[in-house]
Amino acid sequence: MQMTSVEETPQSPTAARVDGDSTALPNEQSRQRKVIHVDMDAFYASVEQRDNPDLRGRPVAVGGSRERGVVAAASYEARRYGVRSAMPSVTAKRQCPELIFLKPRFDVYREISLQIREIFSDYTDMIEPLSLDEAYLDVTNNLKGIEFATQVAKEIRSRIWNETQLTASAGISANKFLSKIAPDQNKPNGQFVITPEMAPAFIAELNIAKFHGIGKKTEEKMNALGIATGRDLRAKSVEFLQEHFGKAGLYYYWISRGIDERPVQPNRIRKSVGAENTFLHDLSEIEDLRAALSPIIDKVWNYCERTQIRGRTVTLKIKYRDFQLITRSRSTQERIGSRELIDQISNELLTGILPLPKPIRLLGVSLSSLNTDAEDAAVKNHVQLSFEL
């Protein structure tokens, strides 16, 4: 079944049916694309509550409790007070005085994530992990021969609960965009189907902030252009969107119509690996900044050693006291094969910004232009390297 806009576009993609539509013919169902997005519910916080019964039913935040700490994950009890991930810890504590802060245990989260990945692999080889707690699954031709994607999602969620005592939510649709936005409609511990037939009306009412792929700055820019909902976005021509958003304009044009032909990529390429630290107090002395870089570089290099990742580009991330963010990068002809070289380049990049225009609140180091030989290992050992040291 084709989904096209009112105005005909010569190279318009098509969207396939998803199960849940009783009018679909059997031969259509055999050809339809079926994508599931599995999203663990408050993953880090739920693991902590599972492992410590005293925390169950209480507001919990995983992250730093210090003045400049950030919430990495919040339990649903904490979310009732408005606590959210990426929120400054002081704000979270102000909104929820009873909030319990816990240090993250990434080794534990990664181990459970791999356990869940094994469950996925019983149903499909087409698994694209997005992070430790979410992934896309293409179950069009699933390994168990189950006809309906909704049933596959139910089985996977049931097995996750039985084997980990953690809950997951799922979105089911004909493409990645729709499946990604679907779980939020029935969280926690639920699932939701968006068929291509219902997609246009569903997207029309969706706030632009809920669109996957539209960040805060893009949202603000769209709002300034009179785009607040999916209906507003769909009303704009492809020329208008490309004029204001460049190459991304074509993507916005199609997703506003519920169309997304991106494949589920089982060997999703990691573009970079990095770590960063927000300091308790702003730093302005070069000796202090060099000392602060060392543990950050250790995090990056230790991960490179574990996964055999190597890269050619070192990027230094700097956030000043007033939240101005700058980056400086340098590339080498050969893969960087030692911690010492990352350290040398990082410190040279740091020297390059002297004299400091203002004190620094955050430093980060990342490695990119990664070697393809290690990409599968990076996916297998996927971890989010953004730690508060």
Contacts in CASP RR format, 6 or more apart in sequence:
PFRMAT RR
TARGET T0000
AUTHOR 0000-0000-0000
METHOD contacts of the structure
MODEL  1
MQMTSVEETPQSPTAARVDGDSTALPNEQSRQRKVIHVDMDAFYASVEQR
DNPDLRGRPVAVGGSRERGVVAAASYEARRYGVRSAMPSVTAKRQCPELI
FLKPRFDVYREISLQIREIFSDYTDMIEPLSLDEAYLDVTNNLKGIEFAT
QVAKEIRSRIWNETQLTASAGISANKFLSKIAPDQNKPNGQFVITPEMAP
AFIAELNIAKFHGIGKKTEEKMNALGIATGRDLRAKSVEFLQEHFGKAGL
YYYWISRGIDERPVQPNRIRKSVGAENTFLHDLSEIEDLRAALSPIIDKV
WNYCERTQIRGRTVTLKIKYRDFQLITRSRSTQERIGSRELIDQISNELL
TGILPLPKPIRLLGVSLSSLNTDAEDAAVKNHVQLSFEL
1 14 0 8 1.000
1 15 0 8 1.000
1 16 0 8 1.000
1 17 0 8 1.000
1 28 0 8 1.000
1 196 0 8 1.000
2 12 0 8 1.000
2 14 0 8 1.000
2 15 0 8 1.000
3 14 0 8 1.000
3 15 0 8 1.000
3 196 0 8 1.000
3 199 0 8 1.000
3 200 0 8 1.000
3 257 0 8 1.000
3 258 0 8 1.000
3 259 0 8 1.000
4 12 0 8 1.000
4 14 0 8 1.000
4 257 0 8 1.000
5 12 0 8 1.000
5 234 0 8 1.000
5 257 0 8 1.000
9 238 0 8 1.000
12 259 0 8 1.000
13 254 0 8 1.000
13 259 0 8 1.000
13 261 0 8 1.000
14 259 0 8 1.000
15 174 0 8 1.000
15 175 0 8 1.000
15 196 0 8 1.000
15 199 0 8 1.000
15 258 0 8 1.000
15 259 0 8 1.000
15 260 0 8 1.000
16 31 0 8 1.000
16 32 0 8 1.000
16 33 0 8 1.000
16 174 0 8 1.000
16 196 0 8 1.000
17 24 0 8 1.000
17 28 0 8 1.000
17 29 0 8 1.000
17 32 0 8 1.000
17 174 0 8 1.000
17 195 0 8 1.000
17 196 0 8 1.000
18 32 0 8 1.000
18 33 0 8 1.000
18 34 0 8 1.000
18 149 0 8 1.000
18 172 0 8 1.000
18 173 0 8 1.000
18 174 0 8 1.000
18 193 0 8 1.000
18 194 0 8 1.000
18 195 0 8 1.000
18 196 0 8 1.000
19 29 0 8 1.000
19 32 0 8 1.000
19 34 0 8 1.000
19 147 0 8 1.000
19 148 0 8 1.000
19 149 0 8 1.000
19 150 0 8 1.000
19 172 0 8 1.000
19 193 0 8 1.000
20 148 0 8 1.000
20 150 0 8 1.000
20 193 0 8 1.000
20 195 0 8 1.000
21 195 0 8 1.000
21 196 0 8 1.000
21 197 0 8 1.000
24 32 0 8 1.000
29 147 0 8 1.000
32 140 0 8 1.000
32 174 0 8 1.000
33 138 0 8 1.000
33 140 0 8 1.000
33 174 0 8 1.000
33 175 0 8 1.000
34 138 0 8 1.000
34 139 0 8 1.000
34 140 0 8 1.000
34 149 0 8 1.000
34 152 0 8 1.000
34 172 0 8 1.000
34 174 0 8 1.000
35 136 0 8 1.000
35 137 0 8 1.000
35 138 0 8 1.000
35 139 0 8 1.000
35 140 0 8 1.000
35 149 0 8 1.000
35 172 0 8 1.000
35 173 0 8 1.000
35 174 0 8 1.000
35 175 0 8 1.000
35 176 0 8 1.000
35 178 0 8 1.000
35 179 0 8 1.000
35 264 0 8 1.000
36 136 0 8 1.000
36 137 0 8 1.000
36 139 0 8 1.000
36 149 0 8 1.000
36 152 0 8 1.000
36 153 0 8 1.000
36 156 0 8 1.000
36 170 0 8 1.000
36 171 0 8 1.000
36 172 0 8 1.000
36 179 0 8 1.000
37 134 0 8 1.000
37 135 0 8 1.000
37 136 0 8 1.000
37 137 0 8 1.000
37 170 0 8 1.000
37 171 0 8 1.000
37 172 0 8 1.000
37 176 0 8 1.000
37 179 0 8 1.000
37 180 0 8 1.000
37 182 0 8 1.000
37 183 0 8 1.000
38 116 0 8 1.000
38 120 0 8 1.000
38 134 0 8 1.000
38 135 0 8 1.000
38 137 0 8 1.000
38 153 0 8 1.000
38 156 0 8 1.000
38 157 0 8 1.000
38 168 0 8 1.000
38 169 0 8 1.000
38 170 0 8 1.000
38 171 0 8 1.000
39 133 0 8 1.000
39 134 0 8 1.000
39 168 0 8 1.000
39 169 0 8 1.000
39 170 0 8 1.000
39 171 0 8 1.000
39 183 0 8 1.000
39 187 0 8 1.000
40 46 0 8 1.000
40 116 0 8 1.000
40 133 0 8 1.000
40 134 0 8 1.000
40 160 0 8 1.000
40 166 0 8 1.000
40 167 0 8 1.000
40 168 0 8 1.000
40 169 0 8 1.000
41 76 0 8 1.000
41 166 0 8 1.000
41 167 0 8 1.000
41 168 0 8 1.000
41 169 0 8 1.000
41 187 0 8 1.000
41 188 0 8 1.000
41 189 0 8 1.000
42 73 0 8 1.000
42 74 0 8 1.000
42 75 0 8 1.000
42 76 0 8 1.000
42 79 0 8 1.000
42 188 0 8 1.000
43 73 0 8 1.000
43 109 0 8 1.000
43 132 0 8 1.000
43 133 0 8 1.000
43 166 0 8 1.000
44 62 0 8 1.000
44 72 0 8 1.000
44 73 0 8 1.000
44 104 0 8 1.000
44 109 0 8 1.000
44 133 0 8 1.000
45 60 0 8 1.000
45 61 0 8 1.000
45 62 0 8 1.000
45 73 0 8 1.000
45 74 0 8 1.000
45 75 0 8 1.000
45 78 0 8 1.000
45 102 0 8 1.000
46 75 0 8 1.000
46 166 0 8 1.000
46 167 0 8 1.000
47 105 0 8 1.000
47 108 0 8 1.000
47 109 0 8 1.000
47 112 0 8 1.000
47 166 0 8 1.000
48 55 0 8 1.000
48 60 0 8 1.000
48 62 0 8 1.000
48 102 0 8 1.000
48 105 0 8 1.000
49 55 0 8 1.000
49 56 0 8 1.000
49 57 0 8 1.000
49 58 0 8 1.000
49 60 0 8 1.000
49 75 0 8 1.000
50 164 0 8 1.000
50 165 0 8 1.000
50 166 0 8 1.000
51 108 0 8 1.000
55 75 0 8 1.000
55 100 0 8 1.000
55 102 0 8 1.000
57 75 0 8 1.000
57 77 0 8 1.000
58 75 0 8 1.000
58 77 0 8 1.000
58 98 0 8 1.000
58 100 0 8 1.000
59 74 0 8 1.000
59 75 0 8 1.000
59 77 0 8 1.000
59 78 0 8 1.000
59 80 0 8 1.000
59 81 0 8 1.000
59 83 0 8 1.000
59 96 0 8 1.000
59 98 0 8 1.000
59 99 0 8 1.000
59 100 0 8 1.000
60 74 0 8 1.000
60 75 0 8 1.000
60 77 0 8 1.000
60 78 0 8 1.000
60 99 0 8 1.000
60 100 0 8 1.000
60 102 0 8 1.000
61 71 0 8 1.000
61 72 0 8 1.000
61 73 0 8 1.000
61 74 0 8 1.000
61 75 0 8 1.000
61 78 0 8 1.000
61 83 0 8 1.000
61 89 0 8 1.000
61 92 0 8 1.000
61 99 0 8 1.000
61 100 0 8 1.000
61 101 0 8 1.000
61 102 0 8 1.000
62 71 0 8 1.000
62 72 0 8 1.000
62 73 0 8 1.000
62 74 0 8 1.000
62 101 0 8 1.000
62 102 0 8 1.000
62 103 0 8 1.000
62 104 0 8 1.000
63 69 0 8 1.000
63 70 0 8 1.000
63 71 0 8 1.000
63 72 0 8 1.000
63 73 0 8 1.000
63 89 0 8 1.000
63 101 0 8 1.000
63 102 0 8 1.000
63 103 0 8 1.000
63 104 0 8 1.000
63 388 0 8 1.000
64 70 0 8 1.000
64 71 0 8 1.000
64 72 0 8 1.000
64 89 0 8 1.000
64 101 0 8 1.000
64 103 0 8 1.000
64 388 0 8 1.000
65 89 0 8 1.000
65 93 0 8 1.000
65 101 0 8 1.000
66 89 0 8 1.000
66 280 0 8 1.000
66 388 0 8 1.000
67 89 0 8 1.000
67 90 0 8 1.000
67 280 0 8 1.000
68 88 0 8 1.000
68 89 0 8 1.000
68 278 0 8 1.000
68 279 0 8 1.000
68 280 0 8 1.000
68 361 0 8 1.000
69 88 0 8 1.000
69 89 0 8 1.000
69 90 0 8 1.000
69 278 0 8 1.000
69 388 0 8 1.000
70 86 0 8 1.000
70 87 0 8 1.000
70 88 0 8 1.000
70 89 0 8 1.000
70 278 0 8 1.000
70 388 0 8 1.000
71 83 0 8 1.000
71 84 0 8 1.000
71 85 0 8 1.000
71 86 0 8 1.000
71 87 0 8 1.000
71 88 0 8 1.000
71 89 0 8 1.000
71 92 0 8 1.000
72 85 0 8 1.000
72 104 0 8 1.000
73 85 0 8 1.000
74 83 0 8 1.000
74 84 0 8 1.000
74 85 0 8 1.000
74 87 0 8 1.000
74 92 0 8 1.000
76 188 0 8 1.000
78 92 0 8 1.000
78 96 0 8 1.000
78 99 0 8 1.000
81 95 0 8 1.000
81 96 0 8 1.000
81 99 0 8 1.000
82 95 0 8 1.000
82 96 0 8 1.000
83 92 0 8 1.000
83 95 0 8 1.000
83 96 0 8 1.000
83 99 0 8 1.000
89 101 0 8 1.000
92 99 0 8 1.000
93 99 0 8 1.000
93 101 0 8 1.000
104 387 0 8 1.000
106 383 0 8 1.000
106 384 0 8 1.000
106 387 0 8 1.000
109 132 0 8 1.000
109 133 0 8 1.000
110 132 0 8 1.000
110 381 0 8 1.000
110 382 0 8 1.000
110 383 0 8 1.000
112 164 0 8 1.000
112 166 0 8 1.000
113 129 0 8 1.000
113 132 0 8 1.000
113 133 0 8 1.000
113 382 0 8 1.000
114 380 0 8 1.000
115 163 0 8 1.000
115 164 0 8 1.000
116 160 0 8 1.000
116 164 0 8 1.000
116 168 0 8 1.000
117 127 0 8 1.000
117 129 0 8 1.000
117 135 0 8 1.000
119 156 0 8 1.000
119 159 0 8 1.000
119 160 0 8 1.000
119 163 0 8 1.000
120 127 0 8 1.000
120 135 0 8 1.000
120 137 0 8 1.000
120 156 0 8 1.000
121 127 0 8 1.000
122 143 0 8 1.000
122 144 0 8 1.000
123 137 0 8 1.000
123 139 0 8 1.000
123 142 0 8 1.000
123 143 0 8 1.000
123 144 0 8 1.000
123 146 0 8 1.000
123 152 0 8 1.000
123 155 0 8 1.000
123 156 0 8 1.000
124 137 0 8 1.000
124 138 0 8 1.000
124 139 0 8 1.000
124 142 0 8 1.000
124 143 0 8 1.000
125 143 0 8 1.000
125 266 0 8 1.000
126 137 0 8 1.000
126 138 0 8 1.000
126 139 0 8 1.000
126 140 0 8 1.000
126 264 0 8 1.000
126 266 0 8 1.000
127 135 0 8 1.000
127 136 0 8 1.000
127 137 0 8 1.000
127 264 0 8 1.000
127 266 0 8 1.000
128 135 0 8 1.000
128 136 0 8 1.000
128 137 0 8 1.000
128 264 0 8 1.000
128 265 0 8 1.000
128 266 0 8 1.000
128 268 0 8 1.000
129 135 0 8 1.000
129 268 0 8 1.000
129 379 0 8 1.000
129 382 0 8 1.000
130 136 0 8 1.000
131 382 0 8 1.000
131 384 0 8 1.000
132 382 0 8 1.000
132 383 0 8 1.000
132 384 0 8 1.000
136 176 0 8 1.000
136 179 0 8 1.000
136 180 0 8 1.000
136 264 0 8 1.000
137 152 0 8 1.000
137 156 0 8 1.000
137 264 0 8 1.000
138 263 0 8 1.000
138 264 0 8 1.000
139 146 0 8 1.000
139 149 0 8 1.000
139 152 0 8 1.000
142 152 0 8 1.000
144 152 0 8 1.000
146 152 0 8 1.000
146 155 0 8 1.000
149 172 0 8 1.000
150 172 0 8 1.000
150 191 0 8 1.000
150 193 0 8 1.000
153 170 0 8 1.000
153 171 0 8 1.000
153 172 0 8 1.000
153 191 0 8 1.000
154 191 0 8 1.000
156 168 0 8 1.000
156 170 0 8 1.000
157 167 0 8 1.000
157 168 0 8 1.000
157 169 0 8 1.000
157 170 0 8 1.000
157 189 0 8 1.000
157 190 0 8 1.000
157 191 0 8 1.000
160 166 0 8 1.000
160 167 0 8 1.000
160 168 0 8 1.000
161 167 0 8 1.000
161 168 0 8 1.000
167 188 0 8 1.000
167 189 0 8 1.000
168 189 0 8 1.000
169 183 0 8 1.000
169 186 0 8 1.000
169 187 0 8 1.000
169 188 0 8 1.000
169 189 0 8 1.000
169 190 0 8 1.000
169 191 0 8 1.000
170 182 0 8 1.000
170 183 0 8 1.000
170 190 0 8 1.000
170 191 0 8 1.000
170 192 0 8 1.000
171 179 0 8 1.000
171 180 0 8 1.000
171 182 0 8 1.000
171 183 0 8 1.000
171 191 0 8 1.000
171 192 0 8 1.000
171 193 0 8 1.000
171 194 0 8 1.000
172 179 0 8 1.000
172 182 0 8 1.000
172 191 0 8 1.000
172 192 0 8 1.000
172 193 0 8 1.000
172 194 0 8 1.000
173 179 0 8 1.000
173 182 0 8 1.000
173 193 0 8 1.000
173 194 0 8 1.000
173 195 0 8 1.000
173 196 0 8 1.000
173 199 0 8 1.000
174 195 0 8 1.000
174 196 0 8 1.000
175 258 0 8 1.000
175 259 0 8 1.000
175 260 0 8 1.000
175 261 0 8 1.000
175 262 0 8 1.000
176 260 0 8 1.000
176 262 0 8 1.000
176 264 0 8 1.000
177 212 0 8 1.000
177 255 0 8 1.000
177 258 0 8 1.000
177 260 0 8 1.000
177 262 0 8 1.000
178 194 0 8 1.000
178 196 0 8 1.000
178 199 0 8 1.000
178 258 0 8 1.000
178 260 0 8 1.000
179 194 0 8 1.000
180 212 0 8 1.000
181 194 0 8 1.000
181 206 0 8 1.000
181 210 0 8 1.000
181 211 0 8 1.000
181 212 0 8 1.000
182 191 0 8 1.000
182 192 0 8 1.000
182 193 0 8 1.000
182 194 0 8 1.000
183 190 0 8 1.000
183 191 0 8 1.000
183 192 0 8 1.000
184 210 0 8 1.000
185 192 0 8 1.000
186 192 0 8 1.000
194 202 0 8 1.000
196 258 0 8 1.000
199 258 0 8 1.000
200 257 0 8 1.000
200 258 0 8 1.000
203 230 0 8 1.000
203 231 0 8 1.000
203 234 0 8 1.000
203 255 0 8 1.000
203 256 0 8 1.000
203 257 0 8 1.000
203 258 0 8 1.000
204 229 0 8 1.000
204 230 0 8 1.000
204 231 0 8 1.000
204 234 0 8 1.000
205 229 0 8 1.000
205 230 0 8 1.000
205 231 0 8 1.000
206 229 0 8 1.000
206 230 0 8 1.000
207 228 0 8 1.000
207 229 0 8 1.000
208 214 0 8 1.000
208 219 0 8 1.000
208 222 0 8 1.000
208 223 0 8 1.000
208 227 0 8 1.000
208 228 0 8 1.000
208 229 0 8 1.000
208 230 0 8 1.000
208 232 0 8 1.000
208 233 0 8 1.000
209 215 0 8 1.000
209 219 0 8 1.000
211 230 0 8 1.000
211 233 0 8 1.000
211 255 0 8 1.000
214 222 0 8 1.000
214 252 0 8 1.000
218 245 0 8 1.000
218 248 0 8 1.000
221 244 0 8 1.000
221 245 0 8 1.000
222 228 0 8 1.000
222 232 0 8 1.000
222 233 0 8 1.000
225 236 0 8 1.000
225 244 0 8 1.000
226 232 0 8 1.000
227 233 0 8 1.000
227 236 0 8 1.000
230 256 0 8 1.000
233 241 0 8 1.000
233 252 0 8 1.000
233 256 0 8 1.000
234 256 0 8 1.000
234 257 0 8 1.000
236 253 0 8 1.000
238 249 0 8 1.000
238 250 0 8 1.000
238 253 0 8 1.000
241 249 0 8 1.000
241 250 0 8 1.000
241 252 0 8 1.000
241 253 0 8 1.000
242 249 0 8 1.000
242 250 0 8 1.000
245 252 0 8 1.000
254 260 0 8 1.000
254 261 0 8 1.000
267 375 0 8 1.000
267 376 0 8 1.000
267 379 0 8 1.000
268 379 0 8 1.000
269 370 0 8 1.000
269 372 0 8 1.000
269 375 0 8 1.000
270 309 0 8 1.000
270 370 0 8 1.000
270 375 0 8 1.000
270 378 0 8 1.000
270 379 0 8 1.000
270 382 0 8 1.000
271 368 0 8 1.000
271 370 0 8 1.000
272 315 0 8 1.000
272 366 0 8 1.000
272 367 0 8 1.000
272 368 0 8 1.000
272 370 0 8 1.000
273 300 0 8 1.000
273 303 0 8 1.000
273 304 0 8 1.000
273 309 0 8 1.000
273 366 0 8 1.000
273 367 0 8 1.000
273 370 0 8 1.000
273 378 0 8 1.000
273 385 0 8 1.000
274 299 0 8 1.000
274 300 0 8 1.000
274 303 0 8 1.000
274 364 0 8 1.000
274 365 0 8 1.000
274 366 0 8 1.000
274 367 0 8 1.000
274 385 0 8 1.000
274 386 0 8 1.000
275 296 0 8 1.000
275 299 0 8 1.000
275 300 0 8 1.000
275 303 0 8 1.000
275 364 0 8 1.000
275 365 0 8 1.000
275 366 0 8 1.000
275 385 0 8 1.000
275 386 0 8 1.000
275 387 0 8 1.000
275 389 0 8 1.000
276 296 0 8 1.000
276 317 0 8 1.000
276 362 0 8 1.000
276 363 0 8 1.000
276 364 0 8 1.000
276 365 0 8 1.000
276 386 0 8 1.000
276 387 0 8 1.000
277 292 0 8 1.000
277 295 0 8 1.000
277 296 0 8 1.000
277 362 0 8 1.000
277 363 0 8 1.000
277 364 0 8 1.000
277 387 0 8 1.000
277 388 0 8 1.000
277 389 0 8 1.000
278 319 0 8 1.000
278 361 0 8 1.000
278 362 0 8 1.000
278 388 0 8 1.000
279 292 0 8 1.000
279 360 0 8 1.000
279 361 0 8 1.000
279 362 0 8 1.000
279 363 0 8 1.000
282 321 0 8 1.000
282 359 0 8 1.000
282 360 0 8 1.000
282 361 0 8 1.000
283 289 0 8 1.000
283 292 0 8 1.000
283 359 0 8 1.000
283 360 0 8 1.000
283 361 0 8 1.000
284 356 0 8 1.000
284 358 0 8 1.000
284 359 0 8 1.000
284 360 0 8 1.000
286 350 0 8 1.000
286 351 0 8 1.000
286 354 0 8 1.000
286 356 0 8 1.000
289 350 0 8 1.000
289 360 0 8 1.000
289 363 0 8 1.000
290 347 0 8 1.000
290 350 0 8 1.000
292 363 0 8 1.000
293 343 0 8 1.000
293 346 0 8 1.000
293 347 0 8 1.000
293 350 0 8 1.000
293 363 0 8 1.000
293 365 0 8 1.000
294 343 0 8 1.000
295 389 0 8 1.000
296 363 0 8 1.000
296 364 0 8 1.000
296 365 0 8 1.000
296 389 0 8 1.000
297 339 0 8 1.000
297 342 0 8 1.000
297 343 0 8 1.000
297 346 0 8 1.000
297 365 0 8 1.000
298 339 0 8 1.000
299 385 0 8 1.000
299 387 0 8 1.000
299 389 0 8 1.000
300 342 0 8 1.000
300 365 0 8 1.000
300 366 0 8 1.000
300 367 0 8 1.000
300 385 0 8 1.000
301 339 0 8 1.000
301 342 0 8 1.000
303 309 0 8 1.000
303 383 0 8 1.000
303 385 0 8 1.000
304 310 0 8 1.000
304 367 0 8 1.000
306 381 0 8 1.000
307 374 0 8 1.000
307 377 0 8 1.000
307 378 0 8 1.000
307 381 0 8 1.000
308 373 0 8 1.000
308 374 0 8 1.000
308 377 0 8 1.000
309 367 0 8 1.000
309 370 0 8 1.000
309 371 0 8 1.000
309 374 0 8 1.000
309 377 0 8 1.000
309 378 0 8 1.000
310 335 0 8 1.000
310 336 0 8 1.000
310 337 0 8 1.000
310 370 0 8 1.000
310 371 0 8 1.000
310 374 0 8 1.000
311 335 0 8 1.000
311 336 0 8 1.000
311 367 0 8 1.000
311 368 0 8 1.000
311 369 0 8 1.000
311 370 0 8 1.000
311 371 0 8 1.000
312 331 0 8 1.000
312 332 0 8 1.000
312 333 0 8 1.000
312 334 0 8 1.000
312 335 0 8 1.000
312 336 0 8 1.000
312 368 0 8 1.000
312 369 0 8 1.000
313 329 0 8 1.000
313 330 0 8 1.000
313 331 0 8 1.000
313 332 0 8 1.000
313 367 0 8 1.000
313 368 0 8 1.000
313 369 0 8 1.000
314 329 0 8 1.000
314 330 0 8 1.000
314 331 0 8 1.000
314 336 0 8 1.000
314 342 0 8 1.000
314 345 0 8 1.000
314 346 0 8 1.000
314 349 0 8 1.000
314 365 0 8 1.000
314 366 0 8 1.000
314 367 0 8 1.000
315 327 0 8 1.000
315 328 0 8 1.000
315 329 0 8 1.000
315 365 0 8 1.000
315 366 0 8 1.000
315 367 0 8 1.000
315 368 0 8 1.000
316 327 0 8 1.000
316 328 0 8 1.000
316 329 0 8 1.000
316 346 0 8 1.000
316 349 0 8 1.000
316 350 0 8 1.000
316 363 0 8 1.000
316 364 0 8 1.000
316 365 0 8 1.000
317 325 0 8 1.000
317 326 0 8 1.000
317 327 0 8 1.000
317 362 0 8 1.000
317 363 0 8 1.000
317 364 0 8 1.000
317 365 0 8 1.000
317 366 0 8 1.000
318 325 0 8 1.000
318 326 0 8 1.000
318 327 0 8 1.000
318 328 0 8 1.000
318 353 0 8 1.000
318 360 0 8 1.000
318 362 0 8 1.000
318 363 0 8 1.000
318 364 0 8 1.000
319 325 0 8 1.000
319 360 0 8 1.000
319 361 0 8 1.000
319 362 0 8 1.000
319 363 0 8 1.000
320 326 0 8 1.000
320 357 0 8 1.000
320 358 0 8 1.000
320 359 0 8 1.000
320 360 0 8 1.000
320 361 0 8 1.000
321 358 0 8 1.000
321 359 0 8 1.000
321 360 0 8 1.000
321 361 0 8 1.000
322 358 0 8 1.000
323 361 0 8 1.000
324 358 0 8 1.000
326 353 0 8 1.000
328 349 0 8 1.000
328 352 0 8 1.000
328 353 0 8 1.000
329 349 0 8 1.000
330 345 0 8 1.000
330 348 0 8 1.000
330 349 0 8 1.000
331 369 0 8 1.000
332 341 0 8 1.000
332 345 0 8 1.000
335 371 0 8 1.000
336 342 0 8 1.000
336 345 0 8 1.000
336 367 0 8 1.000
342 365 0 8 1.000
342 367 0 8 1.000
346 365 0 8 1.000
370 378 0 8 1.000
END
